[in-house]
Amino acid sequence: MSILFTCTKCDGQLQAPRNLRGAPVKCPHCHEFIRVPDTPPPPGTKEKEGLSQSVVRKITEAAGVERIRGFDVRAFFSEVFRKHPEESIDNHFTVGSPATTPPLSDISTRWPQPWVFFRVFVGAIVLYLLFSQGYSRTGNPNLIPGLILVGSFAVPMAMLILFFEINVRRNVSAYQVLRLMLVGGVISIMVSLFLFSLSEKTRVDDWLGHSVVGLAEEAAKVLALLVVVKQRRFDYTHNGLLFGAAVGTGFAAFETAGYALQALLMSQDIRQVYDVLFLRGLLSPLAHIVWTAICGAALWRVKRDRRFRLGHLFHPNFLRVFTIAVLLHMAWNSSWQGLLKFAGIGLVAWIIVLGFIQTGLREIAIEKANSRIQNG
């Protein structure tokens, strides 16, 4: 089954499979990317839906985000192993100021194809291995702080660069991201410690148990987002996704560094530090970073281009995503252990991330269409 529709840019006739409804496709006439109309199937027909598609649909419906269409994981990561000139990396990061934000007409509404994040990841791992080898050969304790710091930030920082590349509007500078990662990370940890103390005094932890950690830490990270939420020039869903990832990155990295230092002080064995850094680095793409990212995207989708009000934190569209993040965090801290549990929790979070990415692409496509109409 296919859809016949008209290109909005050249009026040419196109045909696309129904499963690409809402996805961007390239017009064979003008070679521009436009979205396939999101029309329902003909009356009396039902789309065939596999088990995985059904699971994805239920997760996106629960989170209140768009159903994912046209996403191909191979295409998404297709640029990772291709050769890119060094100046391309400079171009990736010299954006976000009024002078370097690309015009709306230059913004693509296709699914992004990030690749710089992998270079950052490889570089960080090499640096970590240098510290590790240096310490194992010399035993110099002066190398331990660098080892812990680089090991704590290696994977989270690469994940943050991934979200930086996902922000296709490219209206946020690297300075803003790094500032929020550091300031937001510290604020969220301080606020979470205060909330832990408050829960002990009010005996909330007596009936919530260890689950109070999920509620306190997710609330603390959302409150840290208020550092930038008042800046109205950042009004895209992708911006919220990036800012949430920045706060989550800072929180995850500082927390990992704390656990690594604690392991060293308690065991006096560097191998315990390696174990902490490896396990938390392996799991970091599935936890704090994506949980806070979806909360940030939900908050920005509610706020849009309006001035932030406290009422936005109680909007149903934000609360449902925040509740999911808290529940995922609680499940993460549950007594049942195993990589399968962590993978499942991460998969749910990433499905919601993809839904928000598609929402952001649609926002930009609509803005571009409105701009063309206004400009004649």
VEXDREN-2710 file (C-alpha; in Angstrom, 1 decimal):
% VEXDREN-2710
k/r/px/py/pz
1/MET/0.0/0.0/0.0
2/SER/1.3/3.5/-0.9
3/ILE/0.3/7.1/-0.6
4/LEU/0.1/9.5/-3.6
5/PHE/0.7/13.2/-2.6
6/THR/2.0/16.5/-4.0
7/CYS/5.3/18.0/-3.1
8/THR/4.8/21.3/-1.2
9/LYS/7.9/22.8/-2.9
10/CYS/7.6/22.0/-6.6
11/ASP/4.0/20.6/-6.9
12/GLY/5.4/17.4/-8.3
13/GLN/3.6/14.1/-7.7
14/LEU/5.2/11.6/-5.3
15/GLN/4.4/8.1/-4.1
16/ALA/5.6/6.7/-0.8
17/PRO/4.9/3.6/1.3
18/ARG/2.2/4.0/4.0
19/ASN/4.7/3.0/6.7
20/LEU/6.6/6.3/6.0
21/ARG/3.6/8.5/7.0
22/GLY/5.0/11.5/8.7
23/ALA/8.6/10.7/7.7
24/PRO/10.8/13.0/5.5
25/VAL/11.4/11.7/2.0
26/LYS/13.4/13.2/-0.9
27/CYS/11.4/14.6/-3.8
28/PRO/12.7/13.1/-7.1
29/HIS/11.7/16.3/-8.9
30/CYS/13.2/19.1/-6.9
31/HIS/15.5/16.9/-4.7
32/GLU/14.2/18.6/-1.5
33/PHE/13.1/16.6/1.6
34/ILE/9.4/16.9/2.5
35/ARG/7.2/14.9/4.9
36/VAL/4.8/12.2/3.7
37/PRO/1.3/13.3/4.8
38/ASP/0.3/11.6/8.0
39/THR/-3.0/10.3/6.7
40/PRO/-4.9/7.5/8.3
41/PRO/-5.3/4.1/6.4
42/PRO/-8.5/3.6/4.3
43/PRO/-11.6/2.7/6.2
44/GLY/-11.9/-1.0/7.0
45/THR/-8.2/-1.7/6.7
46/LYS/-5.7/-2.4/9.5
47/GLU/-2.0/-2.0/9.5
48/LYS/-0.1/-5.1/10.3
49/GLU/1.9/-4.6/13.4
50/GLY/4.6/-6.9/14.8
51/LEU/5.3/-7.4/18.4
52/SER/8.2/-4.9/18.5
53/GLN/6.1/-2.3/16.7
54/SER/3.3/-2.9/19.2
55/VAL/5.7/-2.4/22.1
56/VAL/7.1/0.8/20.7
57/ARG/3.6/2.2/20.0
58/LYS/2.5/1.5/23.6
59/ILE/5.6/3.2/25.0
60/THR/5.2/6.3/22.9
61/GLU/1.5/6.5/23.7
62/ALA/2.2/6.2/27.4
63/ALA/4.8/9.0/27.1
64/GLY/2.5/11.1/24.9
65/VAL/5.1/11.4/22.2
66/GLU/4.9/10.8/18.4
67/ARG/4.9/7.4/17.0
68/ILE/8.3/6.7/15.5
69/ARG/8.2/6.6/11.7
70/GLY/11.0/6.4/9.2
71/PHE/13.8/5.7/11.7
72/ASP/16.6/3.4/10.5
73/VAL/19.3/2.7/13.1
74/ARG/21.8/1.9/10.3
75/ALA/21.2/5.2/8.5
76/PHE/21.3/7.0/11.9
77/PHE/24.9/5.8/12.5
78/SER/25.9/5.6/8.9
79/GLU/28.4/8.6/9.2
80/VAL/30.3/7.2/12.2
81/PHE/32.9/5.2/10.3
82/ARG/33.1/7.5/7.2
83/LYS/36.1/9.7/6.8
84/HIS/35.5/13.3/7.7
85/PRO/38.0/16.3/7.4
86/GLU/39.2/17.8/10.6
87/GLU/37.5/21.1/9.8
88/SER/34.1/19.3/9.9
89/ILE/34.5/18.9/13.6
90/ASP/35.2/22.6/14.0
91/ASN/32.1/23.4/12.0
92/HIS/30.1/21.1/14.4
93/PHE/31.0/23.2/17.4
94/THR/31.1/26.7/16.0
95/VAL/27.3/27.2/16.2
96/GLY/24.8/28.6/18.6
97/SER/25.6/32.3/18.8
98/PRO/23.4/34.8/16.9
99/ALA/26.1/35.0/14.3
100/THR/26.7/31.3/13.8
101/THR/23.2/29.9/14.1
102/PRO/22.3/28.6/10.6
103/PRO/19.3/30.2/8.9
104/LEU/16.1/28.2/9.1
105/SER/16.2/27.5/5.4
106/ASP/19.5/25.6/5.8
107/ILE/18.1/23.2/8.4
108/SER/17.4/19.7/7.3
109/THR/14.3/17.9/8.7
110/ARG/15.7/14.5/8.1
111/TRP/16.7/12.2/10.9
112/PRO/20.2/13.4/12.0
113/GLN/23.3/11.3/11.4
114/PRO/25.7/12.0/14.3
115/TRP/29.3/11.0/14.1
116/VAL/31.5/13.4/16.1
117/PHE/30.3/11.8/19.4
118/PHE/32.2/8.6/18.4
119/ARG/35.4/10.5/17.8
120/VAL/35.1/12.0/21.3
121/PHE/34.4/8.6/22.8
122/VAL/37.5/7.0/21.2
123/GLY/39.7/10.0/22.2
124/ALA/38.4/9.8/25.8
125/ILE/39.0/6.0/26.0
126/VAL/42.6/6.4/24.7
127/LEU/43.2/9.1/27.3
128/TYR/41.8/6.9/30.0
129/LEU/44.0/4.0/28.9
130/LEU/47.1/6.2/29.0
131/PHE/46.3/7.2/32.6
132/SER/45.6/3.5/33.5
133/GLN/48.8/2.3/31.9
134/GLY/50.8/5.1/33.4
135/TYR/49.6/4.2/36.9
136/SER/50.1/0.5/36.5
137/ARG/53.7/1.1/35.4
138/THR/54.7/3.8/37.8
139/GLY/52.3/3.5/40.7
140/ASN/52.3/7.3/41.0
141/PRO/49.2/8.3/43.0
142/ASN/49.2/11.7/41.3
143/LEU/47.7/9.9/38.2
144/ILE/44.6/8.6/40.2
145/PRO/42.6/11.9/40.1
146/GLY/43.1/12.1/36.3
147/LEU/42.2/8.4/35.9
148/ILE/38.9/8.9/37.9
149/LEU/38.0/12.2/36.2
150/VAL/38.6/10.9/32.6
151/GLY/37.0/7.6/33.4
152/SER/33.9/9.2/34.8
153/PHE/33.4/11.6/31.9
154/ALA/34.4/9.4/29.0
155/VAL/31.1/7.8/28.0
156/PRO/28.8/10.5/29.4
157/MET/30.6/13.2/27.5
158/ALA/30.4/11.2/24.3
159/MET/26.6/10.8/24.9
160/LEU/26.3/14.6/25.4
161/ILE/28.0/15.2/22.1
162/LEU/25.5/12.8/20.5
163/PHE/22.6/14.9/21.8
164/PHE/24.4/18.1/20.7
165/GLU/24.4/16.7/17.2
166/ILE/20.8/15.6/17.4
167/ASN/19.9/19.3/18.0
168/VAL/19.5/19.9/14.3
169/ARG/18.5/23.5/14.7
170/ARG/22.1/24.1/15.9
171/ASN/21.0/27.2/18.0
172/VAL/22.8/26.1/21.2
173/SER/26.5/26.8/21.6
174/ALA/29.1/24.4/23.0
175/TYR/29.7/26.9/25.8
176/GLN/26.0/26.8/26.9
177/VAL/26.1/23.0/26.9
178/LEU/29.3/22.7/28.9
179/ARG/28.1/25.4/31.4
180/LEU/24.9/23.6/32.0
181/MET/26.7/20.2/32.3
182/LEU/29.0/21.6/35.1
183/VAL/26.6/24.0/36.9
184/GLY/23.5/21.8/36.4
185/GLY/25.4/18.7/37.4
186/VAL/26.6/20.3/40.7
187/ILE/23.2/21.9/41.4
188/SER/21.3/18.6/40.8
189/ILE/23.6/16.7/43.2
190/MET/23.3/19.3/45.9
191/VAL/19.5/19.5/45.6
192/SER/19.2/15.7/45.6
193/LEU/21.2/15.5/48.8
194/PHE/18.9/18.1/50.3
195/LEU/15.9/16.1/49.2
196/PHE/17.4/12.9/50.7
197/SER/17.8/14.7/54.0
198/LEU/14.3/16.0/53.8
199/SER/12.9/12.6/53.1
200/GLU/14.7/11.2/56.2
201/LYS/13.3/14.0/58.4
202/THR/9.8/13.6/57.2
203/ARG/10.1/9.8/57.2
204/VAL/9.1/9.6/53.6
205/ASP/11.8/7.0/53.0
206/ASP/10.2/4.7/55.6
207/TRP/7.4/3.9/53.2
208/LEU/9.1/4.6/49.9
209/GLY/12.3/2.7/50.8
210/HIS/15.2/2.9/48.4
211/SER/12.8/4.1/45.7
212/VAL/13.0/7.6/47.2
213/VAL/16.3/7.9/45.3
214/GLY/14.6/7.8/42.0
215/LEU/12.1/10.5/42.9
216/ALA/14.6/12.8/44.7
217/GLU/17.3/12.6/42.0
218/GLU/14.9/13.1/39.0
219/ALA/13.3/16.0/40.7
220/ALA/16.7/17.5/41.5
221/LYS/17.8/17.2/37.9
222/VAL/14.6/18.8/36.6
223/LEU/15.0/21.7/39.1
224/ALA/18.6/22.2/37.8
225/LEU/17.1/22.7/34.3
226/LEU/15.6/26.0/35.6
227/VAL/19.1/27.5/35.1
228/VAL/18.3/27.9/31.4
229/VAL/14.6/27.4/31.1
230/LYS/14.0/31.2/31.3
231/GLN/16.1/31.8/28.1
232/ARG/13.3/32.1/25.6
233/ARG/15.5/31.9/22.5
234/PHE/15.9/28.2/23.2
235/ASP/12.3/27.2/22.5
236/TYR/12.6/23.9/20.5
237/THR/11.9/20.4/21.8
238/HIS/15.4/19.4/20.7
239/ASN/16.8/22.2/22.9
240/GLY/15.1/20.7/25.9
241/LEU/16.4/17.2/25.0
242/LEU/20.0/18.6/24.8
243/PHE/19.7/20.6/28.0
244/GLY/18.3/17.6/29.9
245/ALA/21.1/15.5/28.6
246/ALA/23.6/18.1/29.7
247/VAL/22.3/18.1/33.3
248/GLY/22.1/14.3/33.3
249/THR/25.7/14.0/32.0
250/GLY/27.0/16.3/34.8
251/PHE/25.1/14.4/37.4
252/ALA/26.2/10.9/36.1
253/ALA/29.8/11.8/35.8
254/PHE/30.2/13.5/39.2
255/GLU/28.3/10.6/40.8
256/THR/30.6/8.1/39.1
257/ALA/33.6/10.0/40.3
258/GLY/32.3/9.9/43.8
259/TYR/31.6/6.2/43.7
260/ALA/35.1/5.5/42.3
261/LEU/36.8/7.6/45.0
262/GLN/34.7/5.8/47.7
263/ALA/35.7/2.4/46.3
264/LEU/39.4/3.4/46.4
265/LEU/39.2/4.8/50.0
266/MET/37.3/1.7/51.3
267/SER/39.3/-1.0/49.5
268/GLN/42.7/0.7/48.9
269/ASP/42.6/-1.4/45.7
270/ILE/42.8/0.4/42.3
271/ARG/41.1/-2.6/40.7
272/GLN/37.9/-1.6/42.5
273/VAL/38.1/1.8/40.9
274/TYR/38.5/0.2/37.4
275/ASP/35.4/-2.0/38.1
276/VAL/33.3/1.0/39.1
277/LEU/34.4/3.1/36.1
278/PHE/33.8/0.2/33.7
279/LEU/30.4/-0.8/34.9
280/ARG/29.0/2.7/35.3
281/GLY/30.5/3.8/31.9
282/LEU/29.0/0.8/30.2
283/LEU/25.5/1.6/31.7
284/SER/25.6/5.4/31.5
285/PRO/23.9/5.6/28.0
286/LEU/20.9/3.9/29.5
287/ALA/20.4/5.8/32.7
288/HIS/20.7/9.4/34.0
289/ILE/21.5/11.1/30.7
290/VAL/18.4/9.8/28.8
291/TRP/16.1/10.1/31.8
292/THR/16.8/13.8/32.2
293/ALA/16.9/14.3/28.4
294/ILE/13.2/13.1/28.1
295/CYS/12.2/15.2/31.0
296/GLY/13.9/18.3/29.5
297/ALA/12.2/17.6/26.1
298/ALA/8.8/17.2/27.8
299/LEU/9.2/20.5/29.7
300/TRP/10.3/22.4/26.6
301/ARG/7.5/21.0/24.6
302/VAL/5.0/22.3/27.2
303/LYS/6.8/25.7/27.6
304/ARG/7.4/26.2/23.8
305/ASP/8.3/29.9/23.2
306/ARG/6.4/31.2/26.2
307/ARG/7.8/32.6/29.4
308/PHE/8.4/29.8/31.9
309/ARG/5.8/29.4/34.7
310/LEU/5.8/27.0/37.6
311/GLY/2.5/25.7/36.2
312/HIS/4.5/24.1/33.4
313/LEU/5.9/21.6/35.9
314/PHE/2.4/20.4/36.6
315/HIS/1.2/20.1/33.1
316/PRO/0.0/16.6/32.3
317/ASN/2.2/16.3/29.2
318/PHE/5.3/16.9/31.4
319/LEU/4.1/14.9/34.4
320/ARG/3.5/11.8/32.5
321/VAL/7.1/11.8/31.1
322/PHE/8.6/12.8/34.5
323/THR/6.6/9.9/36.1
324/ILE/8.0/7.5/33.5
325/ALA/11.6/8.7/34.3
326/VAL/11.0/8.3/38.0
327/LEU/9.6/4.8/37.5
328/LEU/12.5/3.8/35.3
329/HIS/14.9/5.1/37.9
330/MET/13.1/3.1/40.6
331/ALA/13.2/0.0/38.5
332/TRP/16.9/0.5/38.0
333/ASN/17.5/0.6/41.7
334/SER/15.3/-2.4/42.4
335/SER/16.8/-5.5/44.0
336/TRP/16.7/-7.6/40.8
337/GLN/20.0/-7.3/39.0
338/GLY/21.2/-8.2/35.5
339/LEU/22.1/-6.6/32.2
340/LEU/18.8/-7.6/30.8
341/LYS/17.0/-5.3/33.3
342/PHE/19.3/-2.4/32.5
343/ALA/19.0/-3.0/28.7
344/GLY/15.2/-3.0/29.0
345/ILE/15.0/0.2/31.0
346/GLY/17.4/1.9/28.6
347/LEU/15.4/0.7/25.6
348/VAL/12.2/2.3/27.0
349/ALA/14.0/5.6/27.6
350/TRP/15.6/5.6/24.1
351/ILE/12.2/4.9/22.4
352/ILE/10.9/8.0/24.1
353/VAL/14.0/10.0/23.0
354/LEU/13.4/9.0/19.4
355/GLY/9.8/10.1/19.7
356/PHE/10.9/13.5/20.9
357/ILE/13.5/13.7/18.1
358/GLN/10.7/13.1/15.6
359/THR/8.6/15.7/17.4
360/GLY/11.4/18.2/17.1
361/LEU/11.9/17.5/13.4
362/ARG/8.2/18.0/12.8
363/GLU/8.3/21.4/14.6
364/ILE/11.1/22.6/12.4
365/ALA/9.4/21.3/9.2
366/ILE/6.2/23.2/10.2
367/GLU/8.2/26.3/11.0
368/LYS/9.9/26.1/7.6
369/ALA/6.6/25.7/5.9
370/ASN/5.1/28.7/7.7
371/SER/8.2/30.8/6.8
372/ARG/7.8/30.0/3.1
373/ILE/4.1/31.0/3.2
374/GLN/4.9/34.3/5.0
375/ASN/7.7/35.0/2.5
376/GLY/5.5/34.3/-0.4
END
